[in-house]
Amino acid sequence: MPRNAPLILLYGANGYTGKLSAQILQREPVFAALRDKIVLAGRSEAKVKEVADANNLPYRIFSLEGEEDEIDVHLQDVRVVVHMAGPFIYTAEPMLTACVRNQCDYLDITGEQPVMQLIHETYAQEITNAGILAISGVGFDIVPTDCLAKRLAEALPGATHLDLAICNGPGAALSRGTALTSFEHFATGRPMCARVNGEMKNVGVAYTSRRVPFPTYGTKNAMFLPWGDCYSAYFSTGIPNTNVFFPAPALVAPFVYYGSMVGAVALKWIPGLHCLISAAIPKIAQGPAHHESNIDVWGEVRDVATGRVATGAVIVPEGYLFTARAALLSAIRVFDGAVTKKAGPATPSVAFGAKFVNEIEGVTELDVVVRDVAEVQAAAAPAH
């Protein structure tokens, strides 16, 4: 396929983020230039056609479970694929390999470590040889954490430790696709990893906790979650130790740590439990309301040799709205060749720069502050 192919294919158009992306494409002027380049796609004609008709966009129907030639015929005139169809642990590999075969740049919106490993490890050489760009996580939460991590690393060269933390507003809800993706990651017994001394180490959910001073929601106790940022930030910063935290009361963390082990055993040995939960999730998870609160993304890097610490934060809109905008903007940048890396595996900040998150509507970036560890500890100490 020639690199000047005319189209951007958005696969998974009938999912929550896919629908939202199609709507934003039509209503927000910043994306006007994309309207004659986007073609929607998915495997359910009735569902995809409904989204396409509602937004006056063309569409294609094909399954990622089909034969290679049945997929490839739909990519011959495509320059960039934006993959939005989960669960990504099942769908990412067939789409990624199709992009390699057809020399299409690949973007997806997931934040799952196994999918990122496909890009940065399993298929890294094939991606480079094909001359394509492959980026996982062109949405929330990878874009804000990745850009923030890169800013912090630039402010404190030689940092050895990176902590990232995310705090949603009250009432935040998951879409069906995200809920299913999260459950499948847990249910399949995949490792719950942090970055330790440059390597991914299986540490378990809530293996550590800390206090985090969120700019909007105040200081909260937060526990470790094995989000994809632990994996991706290393490729953007080179920092060998990374943890990601999410607010949880201090007493909750031990229950989560041990409860996750019990839950994994139950899913393995109780017949039908996996199917029962999988069937229930689409009925329970309805997706967020558009009025939901902003999200705080906070970060800290430390250099243990010098005792220096750099902290910063970004405040972003509701996660699905942010993801739709970030994915579309990423597609524009890649389609136009407005990237700092032209081919191979990449992260958002490597491809688009640390300031990329600021280009997305509704984002507020706070200043990075560099201090000594003693100053940070004194500021965090309770008043007497």
C-alpha positions as CSV (number, residue, x, y, z in Angstrom):
1,M,0.0,0.0,0.0
2,P,1.4,3.4,-0.9
3,R,2.2,5.7,2.0
4,N,0.0,8.4,0.5
5,A,-3.2,6.4,0.8
6,P,-6.1,8.7,1.3
7,L,-8.0,7.3,4.2
8,I,-8.1,6.9,8.0
9,L,-10.0,3.8,9.2
10,L,-11.7,3.9,12.6
11,Y,-12.3,0.3,13.6
12,G,-14.8,-0.3,16.4
13,A,-17.0,2.6,15.4
14,N,-20.1,1.2,17.2
15,G,-18.4,1.1,20.6
16,Y,-18.8,3.9,23.2
17,T,-15.6,5.7,22.2
18,G,-16.1,5.0,18.5
19,K,-19.6,6.6,18.6
20,L,-18.3,9.6,20.5
21,S,-15.5,10.0,18.1
22,A,-17.9,10.1,15.1
23,Q,-20.0,12.7,16.8
24,I,-17.1,14.9,17.8
25,L,-15.8,14.6,14.2
26,Q,-19.0,16.3,13.0
27,R,-19.5,18.9,15.7
28,E,-16.1,20.2,16.5
29,P,-14.5,22.5,13.9
30,V,-10.9,21.5,14.8
31,F,-11.6,18.1,13.2
32,A,-13.2,19.4,10.0
33,A,-10.2,18.4,7.9
34,L,-10.7,14.8,8.9
35,R,-14.3,14.5,7.7
36,D,-13.5,13.5,4.1
37,K,-10.7,11.1,5.2
38,I,-12.4,9.0,7.9
39,V,-14.1,5.7,7.1
40,L,-15.8,3.8,10.0
41,A,-15.5,0.1,10.4
42,G,-16.5,-2.8,12.6
43,R,-17.9,-6.3,12.4
44,S,-21.6,-5.6,13.0
45,E,-23.2,-4.0,9.9
46,A,-26.4,-3.0,11.7
47,K,-24.6,-1.2,14.5
48,V,-21.8,0.4,12.4
49,K,-24.3,1.5,9.8
50,E,-26.4,3.2,12.5
51,V,-23.4,5.3,13.6
52,A,-22.3,6.0,10.0
53,D,-25.7,7.2,8.9
54,A,-26.2,9.3,12.0
55,N,-22.9,11.2,11.3
56,N,-23.0,11.1,7.5
57,L,-19.8,9.0,7.2
58,P,-18.9,6.0,5.0
59,Y,-18.3,2.6,6.6
60,R,-16.9,-0.9,6.0
61,I,-17.7,-4.2,7.6
62,F,-15.2,-6.9,8.4
63,S,-14.2,-9.2,11.2
64,L,-10.7,-9.5,12.7
65,E,-11.4,-13.2,13.1
66,G,-11.6,-13.6,9.3
67,E,-8.9,-14.8,6.9
68,E,-6.0,-12.4,6.3
69,D,-7.1,-11.6,2.7
70,E,-10.6,-10.8,4.0
71,I,-9.1,-8.1,6.3
72,D,-6.5,-6.9,3.9
73,V,-8.9,-5.9,1.1
74,H,-10.3,-3.2,3.4
75,L,-6.9,-1.7,4.2
76,Q,-5.6,-1.2,0.6
77,D,-6.5,2.5,0.5
78,V,-5.9,3.2,4.3
79,R,-2.9,5.2,5.6
80,V,-3.8,5.1,9.3
81,V,-5.8,2.7,11.4
82,V,-7.3,3.9,14.7
83,H,-8.2,0.7,16.5
84,M,-11.0,1.2,19.1
85,A,-12.5,-2.4,19.3
86,G,-11.9,-4.2,22.5
87,P,-11.2,-6.4,24.4
88,F,-7.9,-5.5,23.0
89,I,-6.1,-8.5,24.4
90,Y,-8.0,-10.4,21.7
91,T,-8.4,-7.8,18.9
92,A,-5.1,-5.8,18.9
93,E,-2.8,-8.5,17.5
94,P,-4.9,-9.3,14.3
95,M,-5.3,-5.6,13.6
96,L,-1.6,-4.8,14.3
97,T,-0.4,-7.6,12.0
98,A,-2.8,-6.5,9.3
99,C,-1.3,-3.1,9.5
100,V,2.2,-4.5,9.2
101,R,1.1,-6.5,6.1
102,N,-0.5,-3.5,4.5
103,Q,1.9,-0.8,5.7
104,C,-0.8,1.1,7.6
105,D,0.2,3.2,10.6
106,Y,-1.4,1.7,13.7
107,L,-3.0,3.6,16.6
108,D,-5.1,2.2,19.5
109,I,-6.8,3.6,22.5
110,T,-6.0,0.9,25.1
111,G,-3.7,1.1,28.1
112,E,-3.1,-2.6,28.5
113,Q,0.5,-3.8,29.1
114,P,0.1,-7.0,27.0
115,V,-1.0,-4.9,23.9
116,M,1.9,-2.5,24.4
117,Q,4.3,-5.5,24.6
118,L,3.0,-6.6,21.2
119,I,4.2,-3.3,19.8
120,H,7.4,-2.7,21.7
121,E,8.6,-6.3,21.9
122,T,6.8,-9.1,20.0
123,Y,6.4,-7.2,16.6
124,A,8.9,-4.4,17.1
125,Q,11.1,-5.5,14.3
126,E,8.3,-6.3,11.9
127,I,6.8,-2.8,12.6
128,T,10.1,-1.1,11.9
129,N,10.8,-3.2,8.7
130,A,7.3,-2.3,7.4
131,G,8.2,1.4,7.8
132,I,5.0,2.1,9.8
133,L,4.4,3.9,13.1
134,A,2.7,2.0,15.8
135,I,1.4,3.7,19.0
136,S,-0.7,2.1,21.7
137,G,-2.6,4.3,24.1
138,V,-3.6,7.5,22.1
139,G,-6.3,8.3,24.6
140,F,-6.9,8.4,28.4
141,D,-4.9,7.6,30.5
142,I,-1.7,7.0,28.5
143,V,-1.6,10.4,26.7
144,P,-1.7,12.6,29.9
145,T,0.5,10.3,32.0
146,D,3.0,9.8,29.2
147,C,3.3,13.5,28.4
148,L,3.6,14.4,32.1
149,A,6.2,11.7,32.7
150,K,8.3,13.1,29.8
151,R,8.0,16.6,31.1
152,L,9.1,15.5,34.6
153,A,12.0,13.5,33.2
154,E,13.2,16.5,31.2
155,A,13.0,18.7,34.4
156,L,15.0,16.2,36.4
157,P,17.5,14.3,34.1
158,G,18.8,11.2,35.8
159,A,15.6,10.5,37.8
160,T,15.4,6.9,39.0
161,H,11.8,6.6,40.2
162,L,8.5,7.7,38.7
163,D,5.2,7.7,40.4
164,L,2.0,8.5,38.5
165,A,-1.5,8.9,40.0
166,I,-5.0,9.4,38.6
167,C,-8.1,10.6,40.4
168,N,-11.4,10.6,38.7
169,G,-14.3,12.9,39.8
170,P,-17.2,11.6,41.7
171,G,-19.6,9.3,39.8
172,A,-17.1,8.2,37.1
173,A,-18.3,5.2,35.2
174,L,-16.9,2.7,32.8
175,S,-18.1,1.9,29.3
176,R,-19.1,-1.7,28.5
177,G,-15.9,-2.2,26.5
178,T,-13.5,-0.9,29.1
179,A,-15.3,-2.9,31.8
180,L,-15.0,-6.1,29.7
181,T,-11.3,-5.3,28.9
182,S,-10.5,-4.8,32.6
183,F,-12.3,-8.0,33.6
184,E,-10.6,-10.1,30.9
185,H,-7.2,-8.9,31.9
186,F,-7.8,-10.0,35.4
187,A,-9.7,-13.2,34.6
188,T,-7.0,-14.5,32.2
189,G,-4.5,-14.5,35.1
190,R,-2.1,-12.0,33.4
191,P,0.7,-10.6,35.6
192,M,0.0,-7.5,37.6
193,C,3.3,-5.7,36.9
194,A,5.2,-2.6,38.0
195,R,8.5,-1.4,36.4
196,V,11.3,-2.3,38.8
197,N,15.0,-1.7,37.9
198,G,14.1,-1.5,34.3
199,E,12.2,-4.8,34.2
200,M,8.5,-5.6,34.5
201,K,7.9,-7.4,37.8
202,N,4.8,-9.2,38.8
203,V,3.9,-7.5,42.1
204,G,0.1,-7.8,42.4
205,V,-2.6,-5.2,42.8
206,A,-2.2,-2.8,45.8
207,Y,1.3,-4.1,46.6
208,T,2.3,-0.6,47.7
209,S,0.5,2.7,48.7
210,R,1.3,6.3,49.2
211,R,-0.3,9.8,49.8
212,V,-0.9,11.9,46.7
213,P,-1.6,15.6,46.6
214,F,-4.1,15.8,43.8
215,P,-4.6,19.5,42.6
216,T,-8.4,19.4,42.4
217,Y,-9.5,16.6,44.8
218,G,-6.9,17.2,47.6
219,T,-4.4,14.8,49.3
220,K,-5.6,11.2,49.2
221,N,-4.3,7.8,50.1
222,A,-3.7,5.8,46.9
223,M,-2.8,2.2,46.1
224,F,-0.9,0.7,43.2
225,L,-2.7,-0.5,40.1
226,P,-0.9,-2.4,37.3
227,W,-1.9,0.0,34.5
228,G,-0.1,0.2,31.2
229,D,1.7,3.4,32.2
230,C,4.1,1.3,34.2
231,Y,5.2,-0.3,31.0
232,S,5.0,2.6,28.5
233,A,6.6,5.4,30.5
234,Y,10.0,3.6,30.4
235,F,10.1,4.0,26.6
236,S,9.4,7.8,26.9
237,T,11.7,8.6,29.9
238,G,14.2,5.7,30.5
239,I,13.3,5.9,34.2
240,P,13.8,2.3,35.5
241,N,11.2,2.3,38.4
242,T,7.5,3.2,37.8
243,N,4.4,2.8,39.9
244,V,0.8,4.0,39.1
245,F,-1.6,4.8,41.9
246,F,-5.4,5.2,42.2
247,P,-7.2,6.6,45.3
248,A,-8.3,4.1,47.9
249,P,-8.7,4.3,51.7
250,A,-5.6,2.9,53.5
251,L,-7.6,0.0,55.0
252,V,-8.9,-1.1,51.6
253,A,-5.5,-1.8,50.0
254,P,-4.8,-5.1,51.9
255,F,-8.2,-6.4,51.1
256,V,-7.7,-5.7,47.4
257,Y,-4.2,-7.3,47.4
258,Y,-5.4,-10.5,49.0
259,G,-8.9,-10.4,47.5
260,S,-7.5,-10.3,44.0
261,M,-5.7,-13.6,44.6
262,V,-8.9,-15.2,45.9
263,G,-10.9,-13.9,43.0
264,A,-8.4,-15.3,40.5
265,V,-8.6,-18.7,42.1
266,A,-12.4,-18.6,42.1
267,L,-12.6,-17.7,38.4
268,K,-10.3,-20.6,37.6
269,W,-12.1,-23.2,39.6
270,I,-15.8,-22.3,39.7
271,P,-17.5,-23.5,36.5
272,G,-19.4,-20.9,34.6
273,L,-18.3,-17.9,36.8
274,H,-16.3,-16.3,34.0
275,C,-19.1,-16.6,31.5
276,L,-21.7,-15.3,34.1
277,I,-19.6,-12.2,34.9
278,S,-18.8,-11.5,31.2
279,A,-22.5,-11.7,30.4
280,A,-23.5,-9.4,33.3
281,I,-21.0,-6.6,32.5
282,P,-22.7,-5.2,29.4
283,K,-25.9,-4.9,31.3
284,I,-24.3,-3.1,34.3
285,A,-21.8,-0.8,32.6
286,Q,-23.6,2.0,30.8
287,G,-20.8,4.5,30.3
288,P,-20.3,7.9,31.7
289,A,-22.5,11.0,31.4
290,H,-20.9,13.9,29.5
291,H,-21.2,16.2,32.5
292,E,-18.9,14.2,34.7
293,S,-16.0,15.9,36.5
294,N,-12.5,16.5,35.3
295,I,-9.7,14.1,36.1
296,D,-6.5,14.9,38.0
297,V,-3.3,13.3,36.6
298,W,-0.3,13.8,39.0
299,G,3.3,12.7,38.7
300,E,6.5,12.7,40.7
301,V,10.1,11.8,39.7
302,R,12.9,11.3,42.2
303,D,16.7,11.0,41.9
304,V,17.8,8.9,44.8
305,A,21.5,9.9,44.3
306,T,20.9,13.7,44.5
307,G,17.7,13.8,46.7
308,R,15.9,15.9,44.1
309,V,12.2,15.6,43.3
310,A,10.1,17.0,40.5
311,T,6.3,17.1,40.6
312,G,3.6,18.2,38.2
313,A,0.1,17.6,37.1
314,V,-2.4,17.9,34.3
315,I,-6.2,18.2,34.6
316,V,-8.1,16.6,31.8
317,P,-11.8,16.3,30.8
318,E,-13.9,13.2,31.4
319,G,-11.9,10.2,30.1
320,Y,-14.0,9.1,27.2
321,L,-14.3,12.6,25.8
322,F,-10.6,13.1,26.2
323,T,-9.9,9.8,24.5
324,A,-12.1,10.6,21.5
325,R,-10.4,14.0,21.0
326,A,-6.9,12.6,21.6
327,A,-7.3,9.7,19.2
328,L,-8.6,11.9,16.4
329,L,-5.9,14.5,16.9
330,S,-3.3,11.6,16.9
331,A,-4.7,10.4,13.6
332,I,-4.4,13.8,12.1
333,R,-0.8,14.2,13.2
334,V,0.2,10.7,11.9
335,F,-1.7,11.1,8.6
336,D,0.0,14.5,8.0
337,G,3.4,13.2,9.0
338,A,3.6,15.7,11.9
339,V,5.5,13.4,14.1
340,T,9.0,13.3,15.6
341,K,9.4,9.6,14.9
342,K,8.4,8.4,11.5
343,A,8.5,4.6,11.9
344,G,8.7,1.9,14.5
345,P,7.1,1.4,18.0
346,A,6.4,4.7,19.8
347,T,4.6,6.3,22.7
348,P,2.5,9.4,22.4
349,S,5.1,11.7,23.8
350,V,7.9,10.2,21.7
351,A,5.8,10.6,18.5
352,F,4.1,14.0,19.3
353,G,6.2,15.6,22.0
354,A,5.6,16.2,25.7
355,K,3.3,19.2,25.0
356,F,0.9,17.1,22.9
357,V,-1.6,16.8,25.8
358,N,-2.0,20.6,25.8
359,E,-3.3,20.5,22.2
360,I,-6.4,18.6,23.4
361,E,-9.4,20.8,24.3
362,G,-10.2,21.1,28.0
363,V,-6.7,20.3,29.3
364,T,-5.0,22.4,32.0
365,E,-1.3,21.8,32.6
366,L,0.2,22.8,36.0
367,D,3.8,23.9,36.4
368,V,6.6,21.4,37.2
369,V,8.3,22.1,40.5
370,V,11.7,20.8,41.4
371,R,12.7,20.6,45.0
372,D,14.8,18.6,47.5
373,V,13.3,15.5,49.1
374,A,13.5,17.2,52.5
375,E,11.4,20.1,51.3
376,V,8.7,17.7,50.0
377,Q,8.7,15.7,53.3
378,A,8.4,18.9,55.3
379,A,5.5,20.2,53.2
380,A,3.7,16.8,53.6
381,A,4.2,16.6,57.4
382,P,1.1,17.3,59.5
383,A,1.0,20.6,61.4
384,H,1.6,20.4,65.2
